[in-house]
Amino acid sequence: MSSFLIEGGYRMSGEIVPQGAKNEALEVICAVLLTSEKITIRNVPDISDVNNLIRLLRNLQVNVKREADKVYTFQANEVDLTYLDSEDFLNQCAALRGSIMLAGPLLARFGKAVVPKPGGDKIGRRRLDTHFAGIRKLGAWVGYDSDRQVYRMEVERMEGTYMLLEEASVTGTANILMAAVLAKGVTTIYNAACEPYLQQLSVMLNRMGARISGIGSNLLTIQGVDALGGTTHTILPDMIEIGSFIGMAAMTASDLTIVGGAGAMLGIIPESFRRLGITLEVKGEHIHIPTHERYEIESFIDGSIMTISDAPWPGLTPDLLSVFLVVATQAVGSVLIHQKMFESRLFFVDKLIDMGAQIILCDPHRATVIGLGKRFRLRSSHMTSPDIRAGIALLIAAMSAEGTSHIHNIEQIDRGYQDIDKRLNRIGARITRFVTP
């Protein structure tokens, strides 16, 4: 297990370049299974979740080449379907939640898929019903092998249909979309997720020859085609990392420019930070966050306490609520953070309370933060990262705290943030990585 030692109280200055979007990378890399032709993907982040998915594809005999920094080519012309039943495949999939999105492409092209219960963040129940309900609607058989704890799916060819999703699941929509592009006839997906990742996936699939309309809305129409071809795709900058850097700059009173950050699809994220009193200056394709010695949370127009909550796109992504919560601890004013989607994602606040933050955990979904400004700085602590997003929030807290903090289980942070310690140290942070026994 690896850990971070963080010397708090240091300001950063300069420029930082966001990595490619993790969530988009997982979707578009799974999509390479939909064709036997070569696909080039640029701006691929060098993080463990993405690297593990690439390793899975290599083991499936997909021809993967690293052509240059952040650039990979994939050609799935000799896929080994026997590998799907191996213990090695199942163990790798079980450790990577994004592996569930292999099901749609495998079914669409080969008529067979096997996936175990996927792993990933420990943030509460994360249902797969949307995935399987959509796949069944397209005509596939879905069964569960309780002995091996794996889902098995088979189909001769998907048949287009109309479906209304019970929830606007991002990965569920991606899986169904990838299954439908090679289906016979027309598929209509209502209440589809429409996050930037899905918009990018849809655009890539259309360049490959798919016929998807309604991109960017919650109503997707897919005219099935017989085959898809190759393409080149560039992954967007990661909006979650951009949001993390904005919060990090404000909380550590740093002067920071996020290079290319304005080129990402950020939606409501900048305005949500402004509600916390944080100034963002957009300069061309870049975002500049000036030094904040003080920032004050807005109130609603009637004077009541501000609420920041997550919602499906174009609402605020739940992946950033942990960052908003920790940034609010050093603001002036109060805010209610309402995490609607995952019931365990706020449980890391006890670590912030130990650091001196004024937080009331109302229930598993809501926390009230009483910001006392920087008159009362957080104190250093020993912590363990429970998931990717809580991990980066704890890192931000440690960077702003007095004294030296330790964060253990940083493998969770590495799943979503590429070389985060090296990149931050280059602009003034004091973070040391070491291996703990």
C-alpha positions in Angstrom: 0.0 0.0 0.0 1.3 3.5 -0.9 0.7 6.7 1.1 1.2 10.4 0.7 2.9 12.7 3.2 1.6 16.2 2.7 3.2 19.3 4.1 0.3 21.8 4.4 0.3 25.5 4.0 2.2 25.9 0.7 0.7 27.9 -2.1 1.0 26.9 -5.7 1.5 29.1 -8.7 1.8 28.6 -12.5 0.1 26.4 -15.0 -1.3 22.8 -14.9 -2.6 20.8 -17.8 -5.6 18.5 -17.1 -5.4 14.9 -18.1 -7.8 13.2 -20.5 -11.2 12.4 -19.1 -11.2 9.1 -17.2 -14.9 8.3 -17.6 -14.8 9.1 -21.4 -11.7 7.0 -21.8 -13.3 3.9 -20.3 -16.3 4.3 -22.6 -14.5 4.9 -25.9 -11.9 2.2 -25.2 -14.6 -0.4 -24.7 -16.1 0.7 -28.0 -13.0 -0.5 -30.0 -14.5 -4.0 -29.7 -17.3 -2.9 -32.1 -15.1 -3.1 -35.2 -12.3 -5.1 -36.7 -10.7 -2.0 -38.1 -8.0 0.2 -36.4 -9.1 2.9 -34.0 -6.7 5.6 -32.7 -7.5 7.3 -29.4 -5.6 10.4 -28.3 -5.2 12.1 -24.9 -5.5 8.8 -23.1 -4.9 9.3 -19.3 -2.1 7.2 -17.7 -4.2 6.1 -14.7 -4.7 2.7 -13.2 -8.4 2.2 -14.2 -7.7 3.0 -17.8 -4.5 1.0 -17.9 -6.3 -2.0 -16.4 -8.9 -1.8 -19.1 -6.3 -1.7 -21.8 -4.6 -4.7 -20.2 -7.9 -6.6 -20.3 -8.3 -5.8 -24.0 -4.7 -7.0 -24.7 -5.6 -10.3 -22.9 -8.6 -10.6 -25.2 -6.1 -10.5 -28.1 -7.0 -7.0 -29.2 -3.9 -5.5 -30.9 -3.0 -2.5 -28.8 -0.1 -0.2 -29.5 1.2 2.8 -27.7 2.1 5.1 -30.6 3.2 8.1 -28.6 2.6 9.8 -25.3 -1.2 9.5 -24.6 -1.9 8.0 -28.0 -3.0 4.4 -28.5 -4.2 2.3 -31.5 -6.6 -0.6 -31.0 -7.5 -3.3 -33.5 -10.0 -6.0 -32.4 -9.7 -8.2 -35.4 -8.7 -11.4 -33.6 -10.6 -11.4 -30.3 -10.3 -14.5 -28.2 -13.8 -15.2 -26.8 -12.5 -18.2 -24.8 -10.7 -15.8 -22.5 -14.1 -14.5 -21.3 -14.5 -17.7 -19.1 -11.1 -17.6 -17.6 -10.5 -16.8 -14.0 -8.0 -14.2 -15.0 -10.6 -12.3 -17.0 -13.2 -12.5 -14.3 -10.7 -11.4 -11.6 -9.6 -8.4 -13.6 -13.1 -7.3 -14.4 -14.2 -7.7 -10.8 -11.6 -5.1 -9.8 -12.7 -2.5 -12.4 -16.2 -1.2 -12.5 -15.8 0.2 -16.0 -15.5 -3.4 -17.3 -19.3 -3.7 -17.3 -19.2 -1.6 -20.5 -17.6 -4.5 -22.3 -20.9 -6.2 -22.3 -22.6 -4.1 -24.9 -19.9 -4.2 -27.6 -19.2 -7.9 -27.0 -22.9 -8.8 -27.4 -23.4 -6.5 -30.4 -20.5 -7.9 -32.4 -20.0 -11.4 -31.1 -23.4 -12.3 -29.5 -21.8 -13.3 -26.2 -20.6 -11.5 -23.0 -19.5 -12.6 -19.6 -19.0 -10.1 -16.8 -18.6 -10.6 -13.0 -20.0 -8.2 -10.4 -17.8 -5.2 -11.0 -15.7 -3.5 -8.3 -14.6 0.1 -8.0 -15.4 2.7 -5.4 -17.0 1.7 -2.2 -19.6 4.5 -2.2 -22.8 2.5 -1.7 -25.1 0.4 -3.9 -24.6 1.0 -7.6 -27.2 -1.0 -9.4 -26.7 -2.7 -12.8 -30.4 -3.1 -13.5 -30.4 -0.4 -16.1 -27.7 -2.2 -18.1 -29.4 -5.5 -18.1 -33.0 -4.2 -18.6 -31.8 -2.4 -21.7 -29.9 -5.3 -23.0 -32.9 -7.6 -22.5 -35.1 -5.1 -24.4 -32.7 -5.5 -27.3 -33.4 -9.2 -27.3 -30.5 -10.7 -25.4 -30.7 -13.4 -22.8 -29.2 -12.4 -19.5 -28.6 -14.9 -16.7 -26.7 -15.0 -13.4 -24.3 -17.8 -12.5 -24.5 -17.8 -8.7 -21.7 -20.3 -8.3 -19.1 -18.1 -10.1 -21.0 -14.8 -9.4 -20.9 -13.8 -13.1 -23.5 -12.5 -15.5 -23.9 -14.3 -18.8 -25.5 -12.8 -21.9 -26.2 -14.3 -25.3 -28.0 -13.1 -28.5 -28.0 -13.9 -32.2 -28.5 -10.3 -33.2 -29.9 -7.3 -31.3 -33.3 -6.1 -32.4 -34.1 -2.4 -32.3 -36.8 -1.3 -29.9 -38.2 1.6 -27.8 -37.1 1.8 -24.1 -37.6 4.2 -21.3 -34.7 3.9 -18.8 -35.7 3.7 -15.1 -32.7 5.9 -14.3 -30.4 8.1 -16.4 -27.4 5.9 -15.8 -24.3 7.1 -17.6 -22.6 3.7 -18.0 -26.0 2.0 -18.5 -26.8 4.4 -21.4 -23.3 3.8 -22.8 -23.7 0.0 -22.7 -27.1 0.1 -24.3 -26.0 2.6 -27.0 -23.0 0.4 -27.9 -25.2 -2.6 -28.1 -27.8 -0.8 -30.3 -25.5 0.6 -33.0 -25.3 -2.9 -34.6 -28.9 -3.9 -33.9 -31.4 -4.6 -36.6 -33.8 -1.7 -37.0 -34.3 1.4 -34.9 -33.7 1.8 -31.2 -35.0 4.7 -29.2 -33.6 5.4 -25.7 -35.6 7.8 -23.6 -34.3 9.2 -20.3 -30.8 8.5 -21.6 -27.9 10.1 -19.8 -26.4 12.9 -21.8 -23.1 13.7 -20.0 -20.2 15.0 -22.1 -18.7 11.5 -22.0 -21.7 10.0 -23.8 -21.8 12.9 -26.3 -18.2 12.1 -27.1 -18.9 8.4 -27.4 -21.8 9.1 -29.7 -19.8 11.4 -31.9 -17.0 8.7 -32.1 -19.5 6.0 -33.0 -21.0 8.2 -35.8 -17.6 8.7 -37.3 -17.2 4.9 -37.3 -20.4 4.7 -39.3 -23.1 4.5 -36.6 -26.4 6.5 -37.1 -27.1 8.1 -33.8 -29.3 11.2 -33.5 -30.4 13.3 -30.5 -26.8 13.6 -29.2 -26.7 15.8 -26.1 -30.3 15.2 -25.2 -32.1 12.6 -23.1 -33.7 11.1 -26.2 -31.4 9.1 -28.4 -32.4 7.4 -31.7 -30.1 4.8 -33.2 -30.6 3.4 -36.7 -28.7 0.1 -36.6 -26.0 -0.7 -39.2 -24.4 -3.9 -40.2 -20.8 -3.0 -39.4 -18.6 -0.2 -38.1 -15.2 1.1 -39.3 -12.1 2.7 -37.8 -11.6 6.3 -36.7 -9.5 8.6 -34.7 -10.8 10.1 -31.5 -9.5 12.7 -29.1 -10.6 12.5 -25.4 -11.7 15.8 -23.8 -9.9 17.2 -20.8 -11.2 15.7 -17.6 -13.9 18.0 -16.1 -13.6 16.3 -12.7 -9.9 17.0 -12.6 -10.5 20.6 -13.7 -13.0 21.1 -10.9 -10.6 19.5 -8.4 -7.9 22.0 -9.5 -10.3 25.0 -9.1 -11.2 23.9 -5.6 -7.5 23.2 -4.7 -6.4 26.6 -5.9 -9.1 28.5 -3.9 -8.5 26.5 -0.7 -4.7 26.9 -0.8 -4.9 30.6 -1.8 -2.9 29.7 -5.0 -2.7 31.5 -8.3 -3.3 28.8 -10.9 -4.0 28.6 -14.6 -5.6 25.4 -15.9 -4.3 25.1 -19.5 -7.0 24.1 -21.9 -9.6 23.8 -19.1 -12.1 26.0 -20.8 -12.0 23.7 -23.8 -13.8 21.0 -21.9 -17.5 20.7 -21.5 -17.9 22.1 -18.0 -21.6 22.9 -17.9 -22.7 24.2 -14.5 -19.4 23.5 -12.8 -17.9 27.1 -13.0 -21.1 28.7 -11.9 -21.4 26.3 -8.9 -17.9 27.3 -7.8 -18.9 31.0 -8.1 -21.7 30.3 -5.7 -19.1 29.4 -3.2 -17.5 32.8 -3.8 -14.6 31.6 -6.0 -13.5 33.7 -8.9 -12.8 32.1 -12.2 -11.4 34.0 -15.2 -11.7 32.4 -18.6 -8.9 33.5 -20.9 -9.3 31.9 -24.3 -9.0 28.1 -23.8 -7.6 28.5 -20.3 -9.1 29.1 -16.8 -7.3 31.3 -14.3 -8.0 31.1 -10.6 -6.5 34.1 -8.8 -5.3 34.0 -5.2 -8.2 33.9 -2.8 -7.4 35.1 0.7 -11.1 34.9 1.4 -14.2 33.6 -0.3 -17.8 33.8 0.8 -20.7 31.5 0.1 -23.8 33.0 -1.5 -27.2 32.8 0.1 -30.5 32.2 -1.8 -32.3 35.4 -2.7 -34.5 35.1 0.4 -31.5 34.8 2.6 -31.8 31.1 3.3 -28.8 28.7 3.3 -27.4 27.8 -0.1 -27.8 24.2 -1.3 -25.5 22.5 -3.7 -26.7 19.1 -5.0 -25.9 16.7 -7.7 -28.1 15.9 -10.7 -27.9 14.2 -14.1 -26.3 16.3 -16.7 -26.6 19.2 -17.3 -26.9 19.3 -13.5 -23.8 19.1 -11.3 -21.8 15.9 -11.5 -21.8 13.9 -8.3 -18.1 13.2 -8.8 -17.3 16.8 -7.6 -19.5 17.1 -4.5 -16.7 15.8 -2.3 -14.5 18.7 -3.6 -17.3 21.3 -3.1 -17.8 20.0 0.4 -14.1 20.3 1.5 -13.7 23.7 -0.2 -16.7 25.0 1.7 -15.0 24.3 5.0 -12.6 27.2 4.5 -15.2 29.6 3.1 -17.2 32.2 4.9 -20.9 31.1 5.3 -22.9 27.9 5.3 -24.0 25.5 2.7 -26.0 22.3 2.5 -24.3 19.6 0.4 -26.9 17.1 -0.9 -25.4 14.0 -2.5 -28.5 12.3 -3.9 -27.0 9.4 -5.9 -24.8 7.4 -3.6 -25.6 6.8 0.1 -22.0 6.2 1.3 -20.1 9.0 -0.5 -20.3 11.5 2.4 -19.0 9.2 5.0 -15.5 10.6 4.6 -16.5 13.8 6.4 -15.6 12.3 9.7 -12.0 12.7 8.6 -12.6 16.4 7.9 -14.3 16.8 11.3 -11.2 15.4 12.9 -9.2 18.1 11.1 -11.3 20.8 12.7 -14.0 21.3 10.0 -17.4 22.4 11.2 -19.7 19.8 9.4 -23.0 18.3 10.5 -23.7 15.0 8.8 -27.5 15.1 8.6 -27.9 11.7 7.1 -26.1 9.5 4.5 -27.0 12.0 1.7 -26.7 15.4 3.3 -24.1 17.4 5.2 -24.2 21.0 6.4 -20.9 22.8 6.2 -20.4 25.8 8.5 -17.5 27.8 6.9 -15.6 29.9 9.3 -13.2 31.3 6.7 -9.4 31.0 7.0 -9.4 32.3 10.6 -9.5 28.7 11.7 -7.3 26.5 9.4 -7.7 22.8 9.3 -5.2 20.8 11.3 -3.1 17.9 10.0 -4.3 14.3 10.3 -3.7 10.7 9.4 -6.4 9.5 6.9 -7.2 6.7 4.5 -8.8 7.3 1.1 -12.0 5.4 0.7 -12.6 6.2 -3.0 -11.2 8.3 -5.8 -13.2 11.5 -5.2 -13.0 11.4 -1.4 -9.3 10.8 -1.8 -8.7 14.0 -3.8 -10.9 16.0 -1.4 -8.8 14.7 1.5 -5.6 15.7 -0.4 -7.0 19.2 -0.9 -7.8 19.4 2.8 -4.3 18.3 3.7 -2.6 20.8 1.4 -4.4 23.6 3.1 -4.0 22.3 6.7 -1.4 23.3 9.3 1.3 20.7 9.7 2.0 17.4 8.0 -0.7 14.9 7.1 -0.7 11.4 5.9 -3.1 9.8 3.4 -3.0 6.0 3.1 -4.5 3.8 0.3 -3.7 6.4 -2.3 -4.1 3.7 -4.9 -7.7 4.9 -4.9 -6.5 8.4 -6.0 -4.2 6.9 -8.6 -7.2 5.3 -10.2 -8.5 8.7 -11.3 -5.6 11.2 -11.2 -2.4 10.8 -13.2 0.9 11.4 -11.3 -1.0 13.9 -9.1 1.8 14.3 -6.6 4.5 15.0 -9.3 2.2 17.5 -11.2 1.3 19.4 -8.1 4.9 19.4 -6.7 6.0 21.1 -9.9 3.9 24.1 -9.1 4.7 24.4 -5.4 3.0 21.6 -3.5 4.9 19.5 -1.0 3.7 15.9 -1.4 5.9 12.9 -0.9 4.9 9.4 -2.0 6.1 6.4 -0.1 5.3 2.7 0.3 3.9 1.6 3.6 4.4 -2.0 4.9 
